[in-house]
Amino acid sequence: MKDLNNKVAVITGAGSGIGRGTSLRLAEVGMDIAIADVDINGAQQTAEMVRALGRKAVVVKTDVSNREEVQHLASVVVQELGVPTVLFNNAGVVTFKDIALLTEGDWSWVMGVNLDGVINGVISFLPLMIESGQGGHIVNTASHCGLFPSRGLSSYSASKYAVVGLSEHLRGDLADSEIGVSVLCPGAVATGIVHAERNRPEIHGGPQIEPTDSKDKIGSSSYRNSDQVVSEGIDPKLVGEMVLQGILNNEPYIVTSLESKAPVEARLKAIRAAYEKPLIAQ
Ligand SMILES: NC(=O)c1ccc[n+]([C@@H]2O[C@H](COP(=O)([O-])OP(=O)(O)OC[C@H]3O[C@@H](n4cnc5c(N)ncnc54)[C@H](O)[C@@H]3O)[C@@H](O)[C@H]2O)c1
């Protein structure tokens, strides 16, 4: 997608972090932005920043894990701004736990926001984008945790591997259309992601102080390590520029730093090794 001027972008999780950084970068190149988030205050602040850049901004309080709310988002966006050219399914949450201690609420919350959120975005916006005939681009936020296993992050990684797979399939299925697809796999970015529990709804167990169970050595060390690594991560505005370039060049994968290259290569090596062993005769 080369021409974004005067077009519309829908960005979930745009009330802070990468979603806000990307909202501002896309507004700078002339896009109007629909800002969807559960955090209405953060979303309003992003909207003011977009308007200060001279573009329109619409805020819709949306829980991306809820299909009806995402469909409502789609109808408001079409009515107020028009059919979007860019769909950025970016909202995400994380919990840090030993896999044996993960509760039903942990799984439903993490998979609901990170995976169902992307599915709900695709179901609600892709038919509109195809029907409009104007072309476009979908970016789904996974993580480098969607490319190799990370201890203490099993539910998060499972959701992000699924987003990578979904995005690869979406890109293949849309290859003959004018709609491109990228999957964003960031390394550490200095945002509020480690404190995602701040927005956990009661139906999924409510906000939990990280990690409270003294038996949970894996979760605690993953939390402490991530807290430090993420706080030293890159500026989310820089990720906004990377997302813009990914859209303009229809890049399949957008990575943000080199820290994940070695673990990704180690995983690929292990998969290759499985093919090099003699197969059991069939
Ligand atoms: N920051 C990093 O180091 C990093 C690394 C890899 C991947 N990511 C991914 O980047 C994406 C953006 O996260 P971020 O780092 O900007 O963190 P962030 O916490 O600053 O932003 C996430 C936003 O999503 C919103 N959100 C949470 N639950 C929601 C829901 N149910 N519906 C709608 N919005 C919801 C939050 O209110 C918040 O504004 C996430 O998908 C995250 O998994 C981040």
The ligand as a Gaussian input file, in Angstrom:
#p B3LYP/6-31G(d) Opt

LIG

0 1
 N        6.375000      -3.785000      24.562000
 C        6.988000      -4.870000      24.173000
 O        8.155000      -5.113000      24.536000
 C        6.282000      -5.837000      23.258000
 C        7.038000      -6.881000      22.706000
 C        6.395000      -7.787000      21.867000
 C        5.046000      -7.638000      21.575000
 N        4.343000      -6.603000      22.132000
 C        2.921000      -6.505000      21.766000
 O        2.632000      -5.179000      21.365000
 C        1.235000      -4.938000      21.507000
 C        1.022000      -3.577000      22.127000
 O        1.482000      -3.611000      23.473000
 P        2.383000      -2.437000      24.088000
 O        3.741000      -2.988000      24.246000
 O        2.174000      -1.183000      23.371000
 O        1.752000      -2.397000      25.574000
 P        0.769000      -1.351000      26.260000
 O        0.281000      -2.029000      27.490000
 O        1.441000      -0.025000      26.394000
 O       -0.419000      -1.210000      25.206000
 C       -1.420000      -2.195000      25.062000
 C       -2.773000      -1.487000      24.964000
 O       -3.785000      -2.496000      24.762000
 C       -4.911000      -2.121000      25.548000
 N       -5.750000      -3.286000      25.831000
 C       -5.578000      -4.246000      26.778000
 N       -6.597000      -5.137000      26.744000
 C       -7.431000      -4.721000      25.750000
 C       -8.648000      -5.205000      25.243000
 N       -9.231000      -6.311000      25.752000
 N       -9.232000      -4.536000      24.222000
 C       -8.679000      -3.403000      23.726000
 N       -7.521000      -2.882000      24.187000
 C       -6.908000      -3.534000      25.183000
 C       -4.317000      -1.511000      26.806000
 O       -5.265000      -0.715000      27.505000
 C       -3.146000      -0.711000      26.223000
 O       -3.541000       0.598000      25.897000
 C        0.693000      -6.112000      22.318000
 O        0.016000      -7.014000      21.458000
 C        1.941000      -6.762000      22.887000
 O        1.757000      -8.135000      23.136000
 C        4.931000      -5.711000      22.959000

